[in-house]
Amino acid sequence: MLHDLTILALLPLGGWELAVVAIVFMLLFYGKRLPDIGRNMGRSIVEFKKGLSSQSGDEKQAPEKPAQSEQESGKAS
């Protein structure tokens, strides 16, 4: 156990090094699944953007008035 800790202490890895190690790990062990993972992430991002745009669009739109004109309402009375 102590021997493992000394090896890790001799190899201080920064953020970029850990990112490269993670990418290599994914390529080696999840190479066949990467297209599916990327496709699913892309769909998720598109759905998220649609949700944001529809939410902001709902807030910007004022409530619509009924489609009846004044002439039609006068005839009905």
Distance bins in CASP14 RR format, pairs under 12 A and 6 or more apart:
PFRMAT RR
TARGET T0000
AUTHOR 0000-0000-0000
RMODE 2
METHOD distances of the structure
MODEL  1
1 7 0 0 0 0 0 1 0 0 0 0 0
1 8 0 0 0 0 0 1 0 0 0 0 0
2 8 0 0 0 0 0 1 0 0 0 0 0
2 9 0 0 0 0 0 1 0 0 0 0 0
3 9 0 0 0 0 0 1 0 0 0 0 0
3 10 0 0 0 0 0 1 0 0 0 0 0
4 10 0 0 0 0 0 1 0 0 0 0 0
4 11 0 0 0 0 0 1 0 0 0 0 0
5 11 0 0 0 0 0 1 0 0 0 0 0
7 13 0 0 0 0 0 1 0 0 0 0 0
11 17 0 0 0 0 1 0 0 0 0 0 0
11 18 0 0 0 0 0 1 0 0 0 0 0
11 21 0 0 0 0 0 1 0 0 0 0 0
12 18 0 0 0 0 0 1 0 0 0 0 0
13 19 0 0 0 0 1 0 0 0 0 0 0
13 20 0 0 0 0 1 0 0 0 0 0 0
13 21 1 0 0 1 0 0 0 0 0 0 0
13 22 0 0 0 0 0 1 0 0 0 0 0
14 20 0 0 0 0 1 0 0 0 0 0 0
14 21 0 0 0 0 1 0 0 0 0 0 0
14 22 0 0 0 0 0 1 0 0 0 0 0
15 21 0 0 0 0 1 0 0 0 0 0 0
15 22 0 0 0 0 1 0 0 0 0 0 0
16 22 0 0 0 0 0 1 0 0 0 0 0
16 23 0 0 0 0 0 1 0 0 0 0 0
17 23 0 0 0 0 0 1 0 0 0 0 0
17 24 0 0 0 0 0 1 0 0 0 0 0
18 24 0 0 0 0 0 1 0 0 0 0 0
18 25 0 0 0 0 0 1 0 0 0 0 0
19 25 0 0 0 0 0 1 0 0 0 0 0
19 26 0 0 0 0 0 1 0 0 0 0 0
20 26 0 0 0 0 0 1 0 0 0 0 0
20 27 0 0 0 0 0 1 0 0 0 0 0
21 27 0 0 0 0 0 1 0 0 0 0 0
21 28 0 0 0 0 0 1 0 0 0 0 0
22 28 0 0 0 0 0 1 0 0 0 0 0
22 29 0 0 0 0 0 1 0 0 0 0 0
22 30 0 0 0 0 0 1 0 0 0 0 0
23 29 0 0 0 0 0 1 0 0 0 0 0
23 30 0 0 0 0 0 1 0 0 0 0 0
23 31 0 0 0 0 0 1 0 0 0 0 0
23 34 0 0 0 0 0 1 0 0 0 0 0
24 30 0 0 0 0 0 1 0 0 0 0 0
24 31 0 0 0 0 0 1 0 0 0 0 0
25 31 0 0 0 0 0 1 0 0 0 0 0
25 34 0 0 0 0 0 1 0 0 0 0 0
26 32 0 0 0 0 0 1 0 0 0 0 0
26 33 0 0 0 0 1 0 0 0 0 0 0
26 34 1 0 0 1 0 0 0 0 0 0 0
26 37 0 0 0 0 1 0 0 0 0 0 0
26 38 0 0 0 0 0 1 0 0 0 0 0
27 33 0 0 0 0 0 1 0 0 0 0 0
27 34 1 0 0 1 0 0 0 0 0 0 0
27 37 0 0 0 0 0 1 0 0 0 0 0
28 34 0 0 0 0 0 1 0 0 0 0 0
30 36 0 0 0 0 1 0 0 0 0 0 0
30 37 1 0 0 1 0 0 0 0 0 0 0
30 38 0 0 0 0 0 1 0 0 0 0 0
31 37 0 0 0 0 1 0 0 0 0 0 0
31 38 0 0 0 0 0 1 0 0 0 0 0
33 39 0 0 0 0 0 1 0 0 0 0 0
33 40 0 0 0 0 0 1 0 0 0 0 0
33 41 0 0 0 0 0 1 0 0 0 0 0
34 40 0 0 0 0 0 1 0 0 0 0 0
34 41 0 0 0 0 0 1 0 0 0 0 0
35 41 0 0 0 0 0 1 0 0 0 0 0
35 42 0 0 0 0 0 1 0 0 0 0 0
36 42 0 0 0 0 0 1 0 0 0 0 0
36 43 0 0 0 0 0 1 0 0 0 0 0
37 43 0 0 0 0 0 1 0 0 0 0 0
37 44 0 0 0 0 0 1 0 0 0 0 0
38 44 0 0 0 0 1 0 0 0 0 0 0
38 45 0 0 0 0 1 0 0 0 0 0 0
38 46 0 0 0 0 0 1 0 0 0 0 0
39 45 0 0 0 0 0 1 0 0 0 0 0
39 46 0 0 0 0 0 1 0 0 0 0 0
40 46 0 0 0 0 0 1 0 0 0 0 0
40 47 0 0 0 0 0 1 0 0 0 0 0
41 47 0 0 0 0 0 1 0 0 0 0 0
41 48 0 0 0 0 0 1 0 0 0 0 0
42 48 0 0 0 0 1 0 0 0 0 0 0
42 49 0 0 0 0 1 0 0 0 0 0 0
43 49 0 0 0 0 0 1 0 0 0 0 0
43 50 0 0 0 0 0 1 0 0 0 0 0
44 50 0 0 0 0 0 1 0 0 0 0 0
44 51 0 0 0 0 0 1 0 0 0 0 0
45 51 0 0 0 0 0 1 0 0 0 0 0
45 52 0 0 0 0 0 1 0 0 0 0 0
46 52 0 0 0 0 0 1 0 0 0 0 0
46 53 0 0 0 0 0 1 0 0 0 0 0
47 53 0 0 0 0 0 1 0 0 0 0 0
47 54 0 0 0 0 0 1 0 0 0 0 0
48 54 0 0 0 0 0 1 0 0 0 0 0
48 55 0 0 0 0 0 1 0 0 0 0 0
49 55 0 0 0 0 0 1 0 0 0 0 0
49 56 0 0 0 0 0 1 0 0 0 0 0
50 56 0 0 0 0 0 1 0 0 0 0 0
50 57 0 0 0 0 0 1 0 0 0 0 0
51 57 0 0 0 0 1 0 0 0 0 0 0
51 58 0 0 0 0 1 0 0 0 0 0 0
52 58 0 0 0 0 0 1 0 0 0 0 0
52 59 0 0 0 0 0 1 0 0 0 0 0
53 59 0 0 0 0 0 1 0 0 0 0 0
53 60 0 0 0 0 0 1 0 0 0 0 0
54 60 0 0 0 0 0 1 0 0 0 0 0
54 61 0 0 0 0 0 1 0 0 0 0 0
55 61 0 0 0 0 0 1 0 0 0 0 0
65 73 0 0 0 0 0 1 0 0 0 0 0
66 72 0 0 0 0 1 0 0 0 0 0 0
66 73 0 0 0 0 1 0 0 0 0 0 0
67 73 0 0 0 0 0 1 0 0 0 0 0
68 74 0 0 0 0 1 0 0 0 0 0 0
68 75 0 0 0 0 0 1 0 0 0 0 0
68 76 0 0 0 0 1 0 0 0 0 0 0
68 77 0 0 0 0 0 1 0 0 0 0 0
69 75 0 0 0 0 1 0 0 0 0 0 0
69 76 0 0 0 0 0 1 0 0 0 0 0
70 76 0 0 0 0 0 1 0 0 0 0 0
70 77 0 0 0 0 0 1 0 0 0 0 0
71 77 0 0 0 0 0 1 0 0 0 0 0
END
